Amino acid sequence: MLTVLKNSNCSLTISTLGAEPQSFILNGIEYIWNGDKAHWPRRAPLLFPVTGPLREDSVAVNGVQYKMPGNGFARDTEFTLVSTTDDSATYVLTDNEYTRQFYPLAFKLTVTYTLKDAAYTASCTIEAPSEDIYFTYGWHPAFSLDINGKDCPLETYSLSFSQNERLDRRYQVNGIFNVEKDFLVGDTIELSRKETDKGPIALWNVKSDEVTLTSTQGEHGVTATLGSFDTFVAWTPANNAQFICLEPMYSFGDASRPLEMSQMYGIRKLSKGETVTYTNEFRFF
């Protein structure tokens, strides 16, 4: 089921499947990737309870192994639309027979999207209602490169960070990170297929509050806020797809992680009865 939020100059369309945005249109321009299956069938998924590839495509909880899709199961699960207003929609996912195939823990996700003048906020509250839980989390929206003209080349785009950074880059080779030291020194990454074809540009310990995508070929772009996250990933597949994902995350791991979730690096623990909320904004111009 789709819900459409509108104001005087933009609209946001969201699906109950994965609580995933499907479209953001500002002044007639579509900013979110169209989900062309020839390149990548998703548009703007959320990632829970894992981010990144896993050893044996599995996790373990209390010594019992479970199959787990890379980047988690939430993006492929129906959420329940629980409320709407003129400018917001709220979705809920709780553990059920389907989710317990992958993750035997009790949880509740409450996801709210709020439409603004030329932006939307994405907020997720994660609750551990009856037991301790372990997870990572991230947003994975894909933005069209055609916002600055059809077939606008990736090489015209750059990522600008709100602070000067000194960051290593991690990218996957057979599911395990290679580390490129001092990939970003300063505040700008010039994008290229040569670099994105290696895999995700995964950056840990980011200080910046915001990352902005712009092109030398036009005036349109996207700003992603990191909120309380300090991991940022930029990704597009190695098939000349006309999009780039801007991904604020709690953490981003690889297949070198142990299977047992409580022992994974970059894992978040919530004790029984606790909640945590992550809120990020995506602004368009």
C-alpha positions in Angstrom: 0.0 0.0 0.0 1.3 3.5 -0.9 0.8 6.7 1.1 1.4 10.1 -0.6 2.3 13.2 1.5 2.1 16.5 -0.4 2.6 20.2 0.2 2.7 23.2 -2.1 5.9 22.2 -3.9 6.9 18.6 -3.2 5.5 15.1 -2.5 6.8 12.0 -0.8 5.4 8.5 -1.6 6.0 5.7 0.9 5.2 1.9 0.7 4.2 -0.3 3.6 6.7 -2.9 2.2 9.8 -2.1 4.1 8.3 1.3 5.1 10.3 2.4 2.1 10.1 5.8 0.3 9.3 5.3 -3.4 9.3 8.9 -4.7 10.3 12.4 -3.8 9.3 15.0 -6.3 10.3 18.7 -5.8 9.2 21.3 -8.4 8.5 18.5 -10.9 11.9 16.8 -10.5 12.1 13.2 -9.2 15.0 12.7 -6.8 14.6 9.1 -5.7 15.8 6.3 -8.0 13.1 4.5 -9.9 13.9 1.0 -8.9 14.8 -0.3 -12.4 15.3 -4.0 -11.8 18.0 -4.1 -14.5 20.2 -2.2 -12.1 18.8 -2.3 -8.6 15.2 -3.0 -7.7 15.1 -1.0 -4.5 14.7 2.7 -3.9 15.3 3.8 -0.3 15.3 0.9 2.1 16.0 0.9 5.8 18.4 -1.6 7.2 17.7 -3.7 10.3 18.9 -5.6 12.3 22.3 -5.8 10.4 24.1 -3.6 7.9 26.6 -5.0 5.5 27.5 -8.6 4.4 27.6 -11.5 6.8 29.7 -14.7 7.1 27.7 -17.6 5.8 24.8 -15.2 5.3 24.0 -15.9 8.9 23.9 -14.6 12.4 23.9 -16.5 15.7 21.9 -15.6 18.9 22.8 -17.5 22.0 24.7 -20.0 20.0 21.9 -20.8 17.6 22.5 -20.0 13.9 19.9 -18.2 11.7 20.0 -17.3 8.1 20.0 -13.6 7.7 20.0 -11.5 4.5 22.8 -9.0 4.1 21.5 -5.6 5.3 18.7 -7.4 7.2 15.1 -8.5 6.7 13.2 -5.3 7.5 13.5 -3.9 4.0 11.5 -6.9 2.6 8.9 -7.0 5.4 5.4 -5.5 5.4 5.0 -2.8 8.0 1.7 -1.6 9.4 0.6 2.0 8.6 -0.6 3.2 12.0 -1.2 6.9 11.5 -1.1 9.7 9.0 -1.3 13.5 9.1 -1.2 16.0 6.3 2.6 15.9 6.5 3.6 12.6 8.1 3.1 8.8 8.1 4.0 6.4 10.8 4.7 2.7 10.3 5.3 -0.1 12.8 6.9 -3.5 12.6 7.0 -6.0 15.5 8.6 -9.4 15.6 6.4 -12.1 14.1 6.6 -15.6 12.7 8.3 -14.4 9.6 11.0 -12.2 11.3 11.8 -15.0 13.8 13.1 -17.1 10.9 16.0 -14.7 10.8 16.1 -13.1 14.3 14.6 -14.8 17.3 14.4 -11.6 19.5 11.4 -9.5 20.3 11.6 -6.0 18.9 9.4 -3.1 17.8 10.3 -0.6 15.0 8.3 2.6 14.7 9.2 4.6 11.6 7.9 8.1 10.9 8.5 10.1 7.7 7.7 13.8 7.9 7.5 16.0 4.8 8.9 19.5 4.9 9.2 22.3 2.3 12.0 20.7 0.3 13.0 17.8 2.6 11.8 14.9 4.6 12.9 13.5 7.9 13.2 9.8 8.5 12.9 8.7 12.2 13.1 5.2 13.6 12.5 4.3 17.3 13.7 0.8 18.2 12.3 -0.8 21.3 13.4 -3.9 23.2 10.0 -4.8 24.8 10.7 -8.0 26.6 14.4 -9.0 26.3 17.8 -7.6 25.4 18.4 -7.2 21.7 21.4 -6.6 19.5 21.3 -4.8 16.1 22.8 -2.2 13.8 20.7 0.2 11.7 21.0 2.4 8.7 19.1 4.3 5.9 19.9 3.4 2.3 18.2 5.9 0.0 19.2 6.0 -3.7 19.1 9.3 -5.5 18.8 9.8 -9.2 21.8 11.2 -11.1 19.2 12.5 -13.7 18.2 15.4 -11.4 20.7 17.4 -13.4 19.7 16.2 -16.8 19.1 12.8 -18.3 22.2 10.6 -18.2 24.1 13.2 -16.2 27.5 11.4 -15.6 28.5 10.3 -12.1 31.9 11.9 -12.7 30.2 15.3 -12.6 29.1 14.7 -9.0 31.0 15.2 -5.7 30.3 14.7 -2.0 30.9 17.7 0.3 31.3 17.1 4.0 30.4 19.9 6.5 33.8 19.5 8.2 37.3 18.7 7.1 37.9 15.0 7.6 40.8 12.5 7.5 39.1 9.2 6.8 40.1 5.8 5.6 37.8 4.1 3.0 36.6 0.5 3.3 35.3 -1.5 0.4 34.5 -5.2 0.1 36.4 -7.9 -1.7 34.6 -11.2 -1.4 32.7 -9.7 1.6 35.8 -8.6 3.5 36.9 -5.0 3.8 40.0 -3.7 2.1 41.2 -0.5 3.8 42.4 2.5 1.8 44.2 4.8 4.1 43.5 8.5 4.0 40.9 8.2 1.2 39.4 11.5 2.2 41.7 14.3 3.5 39.7 17.5 3.4 36.0 18.0 2.8 35.3 16.7 -0.8 35.1 13.4 -2.6 35.0 13.6 -6.4 33.0 10.6 -7.5 34.1 8.3 -10.3 33.0 4.9 -11.7 36.6 3.8 -11.1 36.1 4.2 -7.3 32.4 3.2 -7.0 33.0 0.0 -9.1 35.2 -1.2 -6.3 32.2 -1.4 -4.0 30.7 0.9 -1.3 32.7 3.9 -0.2 32.3 3.1 3.6 33.6 5.7 6.0 33.8 5.3 9.7 34.3 7.9 12.5 32.8 10.7 10.4 32.8 14.1 12.3 30.6 16.0 9.8 26.9 16.6 10.5 26.0 16.7 6.8 27.1 15.3 3.4 25.9 17.0 0.3 25.7 15.7 -3.3 26.2 18.2 -6.1 27.1 18.2 -9.8 29.1 20.6 -11.9 26.5 20.0 -14.7 23.5 21.5 -12.8 22.1 23.2 -9.7 20.3 20.3 -8.1 21.5 18.1 -5.3 20.8 16.4 -2.0 22.0 16.9 1.6 21.9 14.0 4.1 22.3 14.7 7.8 24.1 12.1 9.9 22.3 12.9 13.2 23.8 10.7 15.9 25.5 8.4 13.3 29.2 8.5 12.6 29.3 6.0 9.7 28.5 7.1 6.1 28.4 4.9 3.0 28.0 6.0 -0.7 27.2 3.2 -3.1 26.1 2.5 -6.7 26.4 -0.9 -8.4 29.1 -1.6 -11.0 26.6 -1.5 -13.9 26.5 2.2 -14.8 23.2 2.7 -12.9 22.0 6.3 -12.8 21.9 6.7 -9.0 24.0 7.0 -5.9 23.0 6.0 -2.4 23.8 8.3 0.5 23.6 6.1 3.6 23.8 7.4 7.2 24.4 4.4 9.4 25.0 3.4 13.0 27.8 1.0 11.7 28.7 -1.0 8.6 30.4 -4.3 9.0 31.7 -7.1 6.8 31.9 -10.9 6.7 34.8 -11.0 9.1 32.4 -10.4 11.9 31.7 -13.3 14.3 28.3 -14.9 13.8 27.2 -14.3 17.4 25.5 -10.9 17.3 26.5 -10.0 20.8 30.2 -10.3 19.8 30.0 -8.4 16.5 31.9 -5.1 16.3 29.7 -2.1 15.7 26.8 -3.8 17.4 24.2 -1.9 19.5 22.7 -3.5 22.6 19.3 -2.4 24.0 18.4 -3.8 27.4 14.9 -5.0 28.1 12.5 -2.0 28.2 14.9 0.4 26.5 14.4 2.4 23.4 16.6 4.4 21.0 15.5 6.8 18.2 17.5 7.7 15.1 16.5 10.7 13.1 18.0 11.9 9.8 16.9 14.5 7.3 17.3 14.5 3.5 17.1 17.9 1.9 16.7 18.7 -1.8 17.5 21.6 -4.0 
